[in-house]
């Protein structure tokens, strides 16, 4: 199993993600749509409520770094899904014979 690379997100992305939750979307659904881990979005929501979303010591992340990080995580997720589908295909192919 591959390790998911460390994620880096811009403040704008975090604010947009939190906005989804504030507009009534569930954390689980918003996280899935944005390719996030639910706990990460929960943490951002709590920080936003406290007015500390960016936090002290957060470093500047350029959009290209954020995109690359998101694409790496998406790649890992898609590989996992592909493995699940391969196993399901093998299981169901066994039942047909």
PECOR-V791717 format. One record per pair of residues at least 12 apart in sequence whose C-alpha atoms are under 10 Angstrom apart, sorted by the first residue. I is the first residue (numbers start at 1). J is the second residue. Records with the same first field share a line. If there is no record, write none. Layout:
BEGIN
I=J ; J
END
This chain:
BEGIN
1=76 ; 79 ; 80
2=76 ; 77 ; 79 ; 80
3=73 ; 76
4=69 ; 72 ; 73 ; 74 ; 75 ; 76 ; 77
5=69 ; 70 ; 72 ; 73 ; 76
6=69 ; 70 ; 72 ; 73
7=36 ; 65 ; 66 ; 67 ; 68 ; 69 ; 70 ; 72 ; 73
8=59 ; 60 ; 61 ; 62 ; 63 ; 65 ; 66 ; 67 ; 68 ; 69 ; 70
9=59 ; 60 ; 61 ; 62 ; 63 ; 65 ; 66 ; 67 ; 69 ; 70
10=54 ; 58 ; 59 ; 60 ; 61 ; 62 ; 63 ; 65 ; 66 ; 67
11=53 ; 54 ; 55 ; 58 ; 60 ; 61
12=54 ; 63
13=34 ; 63 ; 66
14=40 ; 41 ; 44 ; 45 ; 48 ; 53 ; 54
15=44 ; 45 ; 48 ; 53 ; 54
16=34
17=30 ; 31 ; 33 ; 34 ; 36 ; 41 ; 44 ; 45
18=30 ; 31 ; 41 ; 42 ; 43 ; 44 ; 45 ; 46 ; 47 ; 48 ; 49 ; 53
19=45 ; 48
20=34
21=41 ; 42 ; 45
22=45
26=38
27=39 ; 40 ; 41 ; 42 ; 45
28=41 ; 42
34=70 ; 74
35=70 ; 71 ; 73 ; 74 ; 77
36=70 ; 73 ; 74
END
